[in-house]
Every structure is written in C-alpha cells, then in structure tokens.
C-alpha cells in the first residue's frame, strides 16, 4: 500500500485523461464533499476563503454559491480550467489560480478561512513544517482552518496517500493554532468497492496488492466507498500567544 508522499503523482495527466483515469481519481465525486457542505451551511466559513488543492473546484463552487469570497488553487491547469468553466456556467465568481501551493508564500496575509480537503495528506512528512509556515504567512490573525486528512487511526488500508495520526496533527499545528476539534468524519469517493482491487499506484501505474477488508467499507447511496477521515478545525492564535511547542 502506498502511504508515502504523493508529490510525484502526475495530477495533470490524471485530469487530462479524465474518465480514463477511473480509480486513480477517487476524489472526483462531481460535487462538494458533504462534510464541507455541512460546515458551510452551519456558518463555518467566513471572509476570504482559500481552497488549497481545489481540484476540479466543486468545494470552491459551493462556497462561492453561498456568497463567500473564494480563491482556489491547484497545480493542474486542466483542473483549474474546469473549475473556471463551472464557475462561469453557474454565475459565480472564484479567483482560480494555477500554482504550487508553496509558491503562494509571497502573497502575504489575506485569508480568513482555509479549506484543505485532502491536500495535507499528499505532502511528505518532511514538508509539514513548511506547510504550517505557509498557512501562518497566508492567514490573518484569527483565521480558521478546516483540514480533512486520511487518518492513521480510522481510514482503511486500501491504496492511497499517507495516513496521519491525531497526535501528528496536534504536534504540527498546536503551537500556533488553537485546535478546536479533531473529529472523525466521512469522506466520499467515486470508487465502487470492486474498483479497490484494481487500484493502481499513480506513481508507477502498477496494480497494488488488493485489500482484504472490502466487506467493512461504508457505501453511499450511489454505491461508492465512504471512508472515515479526520476533520480538524483550528483558529490561528494572535502572534503574541503563539509558542514554539504544541499546546
């Protein structure tokens, strides 16, 4: 099972191939993640929102449809163009950018909420300090972070990105962010159970060893796999109250 960095995954090729990519793009569900939608509907996003690793833009589109100012960033030109087309067709304004997330570091603090929907777990562990520094640079004091990541404790062992433990999240963010909660939530996919046995490693395009726990998978009404993952909600502390060690 590949649980390391996905930094070498050819995202541009996956989006260019579209439907041919099949189980390589299980995150493409044709709409916002239900957990993101629910948080938005309960007022969990405010001000200028940044969607990091926005993919095809479905989460960003939903947030913008609710009147939020949204910027959305992805490394794939194809994905971003698809997002722009959706925004135009739905009559909403979203600032889509084709960029590596770390290239945003020079843009300065301007965001009040950050959405990380399954981006954090694509980073190698050694890049986590760099990522938290990026968020600190981009966010206004008091900014909120909603981060969704595969969980070492919860997410089944089918092929995919690395799993992150609750303690890793607290160690990474606790010094500068007031962690309000780390809770289990559902992450929907476009992947039917039988496709898990055909999952391939996107780095090598070789078939992974089949998982043996398909019977334990949650299935949504469309017949696709739903997984338990972590949702972390945190608020950036004022500069004077931040520490060098996690709270």
C-alpha positions in Angstrom: 0.0 0.0 0.0 1.5 3.4 -0.9 1.3 5.6 2.1 4.1 8.0 1.4 4.2 11.3 -0.4 2.1 11.8 -3.5 4.4 14.6 -4.7 5.3 12.6 -7.8 1.7 11.8 -8.8 1.2 13.2 -12.3 -2.0 15.2 -11.4 -2.0 17.0 -14.8 -2.0 13.7 -16.7 -4.8 12.3 -14.5 -7.0 15.3 -15.2 -6.2 15.3 -18.9 -7.1 11.6 -19.1 -10.4 12.4 -17.4 -12.8 9.4 -17.2 -10.0 7.0 -18.4 -8.2 7.6 -15.1 -11.0 5.7 -13.3 -9.9 4.7 -9.8 -6.9 6.9 -10.0 -9.1 9.9 -9.2 -11.5 8.7 -6.4 -11.7 12.3 -5.0 -13.7 13.5 -8.1 -17.3 12.9 -6.9 -18.9 15.6 -9.1 -19.9 17.9 -6.3 -18.7 19.2 -2.9 -17.8 16.9 -0.2 -20.9 16.5 2.1 -18.8 17.4 5.2 -17.6 20.6 3.6 -21.1 21.5 2.6 -22.4 20.9 6.1 -19.8 23.1 7.7 -20.6 25.8 5.2 -24.3 25.5 5.9 -23.6 26.0 9.6 -21.6 29.2 9.1 -18.1 27.6 9.4 -16.6 29.6 6.6 -16.2 33.3 6.7 -14.4 36.2 5.0 -11.9 35.5 2.2 -11.7 31.7 1.8 -8.7 29.9 0.3 -9.3 26.4 -1.1 -5.8 24.7 -1.3 -5.6 21.9 -3.8 -9.0 22.6 -5.1 -9.0 20.0 -7.9 -12.0 20.5 -10.2 -13.4 23.2 -7.9 -16.6 21.6 -6.6 -16.0 22.7 -3.0 -15.0 26.2 -4.1 -18.1 26.4 -6.3 -20.4 25.5 -3.4 -18.7 28.1 -1.1 -18.9 30.8 -3.7 -22.6 30.0 -4.3 -23.3 30.9 -0.7 -21.9 34.3 -1.2 -18.3 33.8 0.1 -15.2 35.4 -1.5 -13.2 32.3 -2.6 -9.7 31.8 -4.0 -8.9 28.3 -5.2 -5.5 27.0 -6.1 -4.4 23.8 -7.8 -1.2 22.7 -9.6 -3.2 21.3 -12.6 -4.1 23.6 -15.4 -6.7 21.2 -16.7 -8.4 21.1 -13.3 -8.4 24.8 -12.8 -9.8 25.5 -16.3 -12.6 23.0 -15.5 -13.3 24.9 -12.3 -13.3 28.2 -14.1 -15.8 26.8 -16.6 -18.1 25.6 -13.8 -17.9 28.9 -12.1 -18.9 30.7 -15.3 -21.7 28.3 -16.1 -23.1 28.7 -12.6 -22.7 32.5 -12.5 -20.4 32.7 -9.5 -17.0 34.4 -9.1 -14.0 32.5 -7.9 -10.3 33.5 -8.1 -8.8 30.4 -9.6 -5.0 30.1 -9.7 -2.7 27.5 -11.3 0.1 27.3 -8.8 2.1 25.1 -6.5 0.7 25.8 -3.0 4.1 26.8 -1.7 4.5 29.4 -4.4 1.8 31.4 -2.6 4.1 32.2 0.3 5.0 35.7 -1.1 1.4 36.8 -1.4 1.1 37.9 2.2 -1.7 37.5 4.8 -5.1 37.9 3.3 -7.3 34.9 4.1 -9.8 34.4 6.9 -10.6 30.8 6.3 -8.6 28.0 4.7 -10.1 24.8 3.4 -7.7 21.8 3.0 -9.8 19.0 1.7 -7.5 16.0 1.3 -4.4 18.1 0.4 -2.4 17.8 3.6 -2.0 14.0 3.4 -0.4 14.3 -0.1 2.6 16.1 1.5 5.6 14.1 2.7 6.1 14.3 6.4 9.2 16.4 6.0 7.2 19.2 4.3 4.8 19.6 7.2 6.8 22.4 8.9 7.0 24.2 5.6 3.2 23.8 5.1 2.4 25.2 8.6 4.7 28.1 7.9 2.9 28.7 4.6 -0.5 28.9 6.4 0.8 31.2 9.0 2.1 33.5 6.2 -1.2 33.5 4.3 -3.7 33.8 7.1 -4.9 36.8 9.0 -4.9 36.5 12.8 -7.9 34.6 14.0 -8.2 32.8 10.6 -9.9 29.5 10.7 -8.7 26.2 9.2 -10.8 23.3 8.2 -8.5 20.4 7.3 -9.5 17.0 6.1 -7.0 14.2 6.0 -6.8 10.4 5.8 -6.4 9.1 9.3 -3.9 6.6 10.7 -6.4 5.5 13.3 -9.6 5.5 11.1 -9.0 5.2 7.4 -8.9 1.6 6.0 -5.7 0.3 4.4 -6.7 0.5 0.8 -4.2 2.1 -1.6 -3.9 5.9 -1.2 -1.9 8.7 0.4 -0.2 8.5 3.7 -2.3 8.3 6.9 -2.0 11.0 9.6 -2.5 10.4 13.3 -4.3 12.7 15.7 -1.0 13.3 17.6 0.7 14.3 14.3 -1.9 16.9 13.7 -1.6 18.3 17.3 2.2 18.3 17.0 2.1 20.1 13.7 -0.4 22.8 14.5 -0.7 23.1 18.2 2.0 25.7 18.7 0.3 28.3 16.6 -3.2 27.2 16.2 -6.0 26.8 18.8 -7.3 23.4 17.8 -11.0 23.5 18.4 -11.6 19.9 17.5 -10.3 16.8 15.7 -13.2 14.6 14.8 -14.0 11.6 12.6 -16.0 12.5 9.6 -17.0 10.8 6.3 -15.1 11.3 3.1 -17.0 10.3 -0.1 -15.3 8.9 -3.2 -16.3 8.0 -6.7 -14.9 4.5 -6.1 -17.2 1.4 -6.1 -15.9 -1.4 -3.8 -14.9 -3.7 -6.6 -12.6 -1.0 -8.0 -10.4 -1.1 -4.9 -8.9 -4.4 -6.1 -8.0 -2.6 -9.4 -6.4 0.4 -7.7 -3.0 1.3 -9.0 -0.2 3.3 -7.6 -0.3 6.6 -9.6 3.4 6.9 -9.4 4.1 3.6 -11.2 0.7 2.8 -12.7 1.2 -0.7 -11.3 -1.6 -2.6 -9.6 -1.4 -2.5 -5.8 -2.0 -5.6 -3.7 -5.8 -5.9 -3.2 -7.1 -5.0 0.2 -8.9 -7.8 2.2 -11.3 -5.6 4.1 -13.9 -4.6 1.4 -16.7 -6.1 3.5 -16.0 -3.4 6.1 -16.3 -0.5 3.8 -19.2 2.0 4.1 -21.1 2.5 0.9 -23.1 5.6 -0.1 -26.4 5.7 -2.0 -24.5 5.7 -5.3 -22.7 2.5 -4.4 -19.3 4.2 -3.8 -16.9 3.8 -1.0 -17.1 6.2 2.0 -14.2 6.4 4.4 -13.7 7.7 7.9 -11.1 10.5 8.0 -10.0 13.3 10.3 -11.5 16.8 10.2 -9.5 19.3 12.2 -10.9 22.8 12.9 -8.4 25.3 14.3 -8.1 29.0 14.7 -4.8 30.9 14.3 -3.7 32.5 17.5 -2.6 36.1 17.9 1.2 36.4 17.3 1.9 37.1 21.0 0.2 33.9 22.2 1.9 31.5 19.8 4.6 29.2 21.2 7.4 27.1 19.8 5.9 23.9 21.2 2.4 22.5 20.7 -0.2 23.4 23.2 
